[in-house]
Amino acid sequence: RRFCTNRAADSDSDDPPEEVPEDILSTHLPATVAIPEVWPHLPVIATRRNPVFPRFMKIIEVTNPLLIDIIRRKVRLNQPYAGVFLKRNDDNENEVVENLSDIYNVGTFAQIQEMQDLGDKLRLVVTAHRRIKIVGQLFEDLDPPQPKAEETDAEKRRRKHRVQRLIKQVRNANNDSPSDVEAKTLEEMEKVKESKRRPLVEGEKQPVLMVEVENIKQEAFKQTEEVKALTQEVIKTIRDIITMNPLYRESLQQMLHQNQRVVDNPIYLCDLGASLSAADSPELQAILEEMDIPKRLLLSLSLLKKELELSKLQQKIGREVEQKVKEQHRKYILQEQLKVIKKELGIEKDDKDAIGEKYRERIKEKVVPPAVSAVIEEELNKLNFLEGHSTEFNVTRNYLDWLTSLPWGVMSEENLDLDRATQILDADHYGMDNIKKRILEFIAVSQLRGSTQGKILCFHGPPGVGKTSIARSIARALNREYFRFSVGGMTDVAEIKGHRRTYVGAMPGKLIQCLKKTQTENPLVLIDEVDKIGRGYQGDPQAALLELLDKEQNKNFLDHYIDVPVDLSHVLFICTANVLDTIPEPLRDRMEMIEMSGYVAEEKLAIAKQYLIPQAMSESGLKEDHIVIRDESLLKLVKNYCRESGVRNLQKHIEKIIRKVAYKVVRKESEHCDVTEDSLPTYVGKPIFVQDRMYKDTPPGVVMGLAWTAMGGSTLYIETAKRKYIENAEKSKEKGNTGDGTLQLTGHLGDVMKESARIALTVARNYVYKNDKTNTFLETEHIHLHVPEGATPKDGPSAGITITTALLSLALNRPVREDIAMTGEVSLTGKVLPVGGIKEKIIAAKRTGVTCIILPDENKKDFTELPDYIKEGLDIHFVSKYEEVFKIAFAQ
């Protein structure tokens, strides 16, 4: 065997000792090395995954500086031997282990056949020769390399003389050749190193770099029938593996030595089978440690059988994949041939021609405007010159798809029968007379004109009153296609106007999507939650709605993606909102506002009986003989559980009752349930609203007002009380006080309501001074005004006369009437100003048992529009000055 030293010298390698010059340690001299039978001290190379079996080669890379230093030194001394041992933990990536317990104690004695010195790492080609066992760890003096200092000329000359004298002494003593002198000089150096090497003492720690080993003797065996059978089975299995997987053939050729029969050496056959296997590390190590040859053959055979099964599975998977690929390839070829045949026969055209014909067929029956038709033809011509796999081809194709999918000149036939429309609207919704009347007027105008038109309506009111559902009923009554989209929280203007085609993934806005989906130019489009539209850095969607909802501009609506004018003048737009304050004035001006007020108890009762209960029973599968909900229980449900303006919460409670009855019917606990006023709490729990009024007997300084929010109307008490800080005005003047009283406001009031309170105090002071100059209560006393439920924010200009009346009641120490409530703003001169939400406020007052209500005179028109069942039983007073309010409130 030949040993070749490193091919790439590294400048960073450790310098030789001072006594030996670099020319003596030349690493380019090949030497014939005989494998020694005994070599007790070896450097340790720890490997992962696979051990190195005797007579097999392996490439190993070493990067640890300590291990590199030892291997370099051994190679220079013509001692290219090392012990290769397998790590117990495959996850351990360290080349130098800290303890002997980290590696198996049985490994192989390996010769370094070739070493490539790459500077920071060594690439070794090692050949294993025999099995060895670790006896103990050796201690190696690890002196850190000293930094090189610049030598003077005198020191260089002295060092050169010492080295020449050492070489001359060795040569004269043995009369050897120069190469022998070099070897003996290196041996002298190794003796010095050996003198520094010693076994570890107890408690001393060092990485495992050098170990003391001993050879493992093979147990004697006989060529029994069992050994021969195992040998033949191993050879047969290897042959089968090579037949199935040709990759193993090359590996086997590299492993086998020339002029050697595997059958003659069962020991080598065991190692050969283990080397071919891809088993786990413990299984391979078990073969390396097994000294009984029959057992080792059996272990190797079991690993080879597993490898054979794996090869069979790989072959099966390969066949399936290959068959699938062949079928797909065959199908593709047949399809291409079929395309060519069809083209030759004129049955089928090219892809581009087919696409163009498809788009032309789409617009054949449509009335496409000339400008749009010119754009379509231009894009079709452009498509013919583009490659089918280019990005621009797909962009142009998508654009043409949208252009030709729009319903140019296509309109659905409307229902202009007033009786049928009235029947549909009444069947779906209870009340809402003003909305139904407006839709019937729209139908009548269309019938007289003989053509349809577009309109922009806005339904505003509290939640749950049916704004969205009435829009669907209107679409059914008019026989129009229905499309809804919500703009609540929308911040991107592209949702309405579309994206420009230059962007990846661009698409048109909601209106163009609506036209494509409905396939008509006159759908009913519901724009929901228009009061909750947002604004972001992508633009202002409210400004985009200005063009959309203007009947003069939407005749030529321009979407950024479509980029051609689209006529939206035939679309019936219906918007919904809860409040009008957040809608910009220009947008509000473009819409016809229709108010939808909350429902009173009588209306909720009718809605529950006619709509909610039948719908809930239909959805749950109950029949009429299973449940009866009496009117008294429904009224109690409305008054004590569902006081909000809408009926959404009432629907939830009715569904809850229906579910509990369905459970009893299925469990056969009851075949019939009668929901009465007394049994109602067993279905829906305890009442939420126990009492209607805060005060049974109203004390002085307290007046009931009326408020209106997005959730509907409610009563609102105004409380006033005196804060006594000084006993009388004389003592106040003696202490330097001016005598002016103060007003403290609590109850989470807004700025507008605080200003109303200050105006009311001034009006009350003037009224008291005008009628009774001796009463200085409001002038001198400190007054606290509070609006209960302080956690709820309150604001608005409708509590002026209520606050004024409360202050006068406190100043005169006279309570107001028990059955009175009022709403209205007061000016600084005592004039009563109009307010909003009259219907909701009257409903709230009637719900709490109030029979006398004071309203501003200018709100008389709002009251006269109310249904008779709401006005029934109420004593309404319309006032224009505060003096009239005082006379009514404090009347006996």
Secondary structure, DSSP 8 states (H G I E B T S, - for coil): -EEB--SS--TTS----TTS-TTTT-S---EE----S---EEEEEEE-SS---TT-EEEEEE--HHHHHHHHHHHHTT--EEEEEEBS-TT---SS-SSGGGB-SEEEEEEEEEEEE-SS-EEEEEEEEEEEEEEEEEE-------------HHHHHHHHHHHHHHHHHHHHHHT--HHHHHHHHHHHHHHHHHHH-EE--TT----S-EEEEEE---------HHHHHHHHHHHHHHHHHHHH-THHHHHHHHHS-TT--STT-HHHHHHHHHHH----HHHHHHHHH---HHHHHHHHHHHHHHHHHHHHHHHHHHHHHHHHHHHHHHHHHHHHHHHHHHHHHTSS--HHHHHHHHHHHHTTTS---HHHHHHHHHHHHHHHTS-TTSHHHHHHHHHHHHHHHS-TT--------HHHHHHHHHHH-S--HHHHHHHHHHHHHHHHHTS----EEEEE-STTSSHHHHHHHHHHHHT--EEEEE-TT---THHHH---TTSTT----HHHHHHHHH-SSS-EEEEE-GGG---BTTB-HHHHHHHHT-TTTGGGEE-TTT-SEE--TT-EEEEEES-STTS-HHHHHTSEEEE-----HHHHHHHIIIIIHHHHHHHHT--TTTEEE-HHHHHHHHHHT--SSSSHHHHHHHHHHHHHHHHHHHTTS-S-EEE-TTTHHHHH-S-S---S-S-SS--TTEEEEEEEETTEEEEEEEEEEEE--SS-HHHHHHTT------EEEESSB-HHHHHHHHHHHHHHHHHHHHH-TT--HHHHSEEEEE-S-TTS-B--S--HHHHHHHHHHHHHT----TTEEE--EE-TTSBEE--S-HHHHHHHHHHTT--EEEEEGGGHHHHHTS-HHHHTT-EEEEESBHHHHHHHHT--
